[in-house]
Amino acid sequence: LDRSSFAMATTKTDEKEYTTRVQKVFDHRAEAYDTTDRWSEFHKAHADILISNSSIEAEHTVLDLMCGTGMAARRAAKLCKKVYGLDLSPKMIKSARKATREEGVTTAQFEVCDVSSLTADFLEKKGMPTKFDRILCVSALVYLIDPAKAIRQWADFLNPGGKLCISGFGKEFDIRSYCINLAAEVCNFSQKYPNEVTGDTQKCATLLEQAGLCVSRVVWEEQLHLPESYTAKELNSTFDKILKHPITMRWAGSLSGPEVAKLRIAFEKISEKKENEGKGK
């Protein structure tokens, strides 16, 4: 959700490289995503929350975007006529199809697609409808370079009276990304929080309104089923891994060695302060 930063020129080449990094992250996580992945219980709970707030009815046709292993799609399939799931990761789609077969779901179809540039032509070629009663996106907006643009495109695929149902994270959702972005502010590095666009209920509403949608409801949930808490030492040990994450690399990828060192020092001071405040969770 970091649209423009000093480290990210918005060229097609950059976008393609970023998309490839994201795909590799989720290809790597796909096999364990529903079971032993450290975030699996959180993602299941998040999917349940979105489905319970989506008012899906028996005659509905549902599109699940950035569907991953189809957690939300498989739940929706038990409530409606037909579900379609799209995701960038071929291995995630493979896992979604496998789980669907194992659960005996016969009303779901999954295809590989970069939904940041979804077209009616793609849907038609895959034998899918081009209009839906519900379009879902569960906890994945953070991976889009321009979520507002994507949502405007997605809105065109809604039936009259249809609803776009999305979920995202508050600004302080993940203590690791929160600390790295506070550190960047201290260092005067230009960046935006990955969760900035869904940082609070008003921002969520604004995102939808700017896409030409009428906002029906915004629900704020407490942080449930988070997989980890950290001491300052544990947080500091994640610094290098955070910098290598595709989202962080969008603004930190071109930092020089001295700039990374400066960022690390700031990060360690902030993590220690958080621990002392009793907020290292």
N, C-alpha and C positions, 0 to 999 in steps of 0.2 A: 504494500500500500504506500510505499515510498515512491511517489511519482517522479520527482526530479531532485537529484542530489548531485553534488560535485563529482561523484565517482561513477555516475551512470548516465552516459549519453544515450538518448532514446533513439538509437538506430535499429534497423531490422536485424543486423548482425548481433548486437547486444541482446535484443529480445530473444533471439533464437538460442544464444548461448545460455541465457538465464533459464529458458524453458527446458533445455536439455539437462541442466543441473537439477531442476525440480523433478523432472521425470526420473532421473537416476536415484534421487533420494527415496522416492516412493516405490520404484522398482525394487530397491534394496529392502524396504520395509514390508513389502506386500505379503510375503508368506506368513509372517508372524503378526500381521496387523490386527487380526481379530482375536488373537490368543495370548501370545507371550510378549507382544510389544508393550512397553511400559506405559503407553498412553491408551491401550485398548479399552479399558473400562471407562475412561473419561469419554472417549469417542462414542462408545455405545450409549452412554447416558446423554450425551449431547444430541445424538440422533433421535433418541426417544423424546427428548424435550421438544425438538423441532416438529416431529411428527404429531405430537399431542397438541401442538398449537397451530397446525396447518389445516384443520377442518376438512380432511380428505373424506370424500364420499364415494359410495359404491360405483357410481357411474363415471367417476373421474378418470382422466388420463394424466399421468404424472411424469415429469421429466426431472431427474436428479442429476445436477451438474457438479462436476468434480466429485464424483460419487465414491471414489476409492473402491473399497471392497463391497460397496453396495449396502452398507449398514442401514441407511435410511430407506433406500429403494426397496430392500427386502421387507422392511416393516410396512412400507406403504403398499406393497403388492398384496398384503393380506387384507387391505381395506378398500381397494379400488379395482377398476377394470383392467388397467394396463399400466406398467411402469417401464420407463426407459432410463438407462444410466449411461453417462458419458464421463470419461476420465482420460487424462493425458498419459497415464502409465499403463502400458500393455500388461504388466504383471499384476497390477491392481485389478484390471478388467478380467484377467484370467482367474484371479481369486474370487471375484464377484460372481462369475459364471459358475465356478466350482461350488461355492457356498449356496447358490440358488438351486443347483441340482440336488445338493445334499438335503436341503430343506423342503424339496418337493415343490418349489415355486415354479409355476408354468406361465406366469403372466408378466415376466420381466425380460428385458433385452438389454444387453450391455455392449457398448462399442467404444473404441479408442478415439478420442477427439480432444483437440485443444479448444476448450470452450470459450477462451478469451476472444475467439473470432468465429463463433458458431454461425453457420449459414443454413438457410432453408434447403439449399441444394444438397448439402451434406446429409441432412435428415432424410430427404427424399431418396437419395441413393442407398441409404441403409434401410429403406422400407419403413421409416418412421413418419408419424404425422408432423406437421409443422405448427400446430397449435395445441396448447395444453391447458388443462384446468388448474394445475398446480405445477410450479417450477420450484425446485428445492436446491439449496446450496448450504451444506452443513460445514461450518468451521473451516472454510477453504478460501474465503475472500482474501485473506492475508497473502496468498501466493500470487495474486493478480497484480500486474504492474499498474494497470488502470482499472480498478473495480467499477468506477462510475460509468466508464465507457461500456464495459461488459454488461452491466445491469441494464443500460439503455438498450443494448442489442437484445438481451434476453427478454425484455418486456414485450418486444415485437412478436414473441412466440406464445403469448398468452391468448386464450380464448376470451371473448367478452365476459366480464365477471370473474375471470381467472385471477389467481393470486401468486405472486412471487414471494416465497417464504425463505428467508435467509437467517443464518446465525453467524455471529462473529464474537470477537473477544474485546473485553475492556482494556484500557490502556495499560493497566498494571497486571494483566492476566498472568504472564510468565515472568517470574522474578529475574530470570536470566536476561531476557530481552529488555526488560525494564531497566536493569542496571547498566547494560551496554549502551542504551540510548541516553540515559542520564550522564554516563561518562562522556559520550560524544558531545553533549551539550556543554559540559564542563570544559572540554577541549576546543570548543567553538568549531566543531566539524558539522557541516551541513547535512542534515538527515531528518527523517520523520519516523515516528514510532510505527512499526508495522501494523499495529492495531488502531492507529489514529482514526481511521475512517469509521470504525464501529466503536470508538472509545467510550461513548455514553449513549443514552437513549435518543437524545436530540440529534446526534450525529448520524445515527442509524436512520432516523426519520428523514433527515435532510438528504441523505444518500438516495433514498427511494423517491423522494419528491423531485429531486433534480433529474431523475430518469422519467419524469412525467407520470409517476404512479401516485395514487391516493393511498396514504398510509392508514391501514386498518388498525394495527395494534403493534406496539413495541413492548416486549417483555424483558425485564432485567432479571437475570438469575445470578445467585451467588456462585462462587467458585466451588463446584462440586467435583469429587473424584479426581482431583489433581494428583498426579502420580508421585510427586517428589517434594521434599522440603530440603533446604540446603543450609549448612553452616557457611560462614564466610570462606573457610578453607576449601570446602567442596565447590562453592560458587566460583572461586578463583581458578580452580582446576578445569573449569569448563570454558575458560576464556578463548583458547585457541579453536575449540570446536565451534563455538558460537560464531567466530569470525569466518569460518569456512562454510557456514550455512548459506544456502542461496539467497535467502531474504537479506541477511546481513551484508553479504557481498555486493548487493545492489548499491550500497552507499560506502562500504568500507573496502571494497575490492582494490582500489587504487591507492590506499594509504601507503606512505613510505615506511621504512623500518623505524625511524625515529617517531613517526606519528603513531604507529602501532604501540610502541613502548610507552608513549605518553597516554594513550588510551588505556593500556593495561594498568598503569599506576592509578589512574582515575577510577577504573572499574574496581580495583582492589579496595580503595578507600571507601567507595560507595557500598560494596558488599559488607565490609566490616561495620559500617554505620547501620546498615539494615539489620545485621545480626544483633547489634547492641540495642536497637529499637525493638527487638523481638519480632521482626517482620521477615525473617529469612525463610519465607514459605512461598 
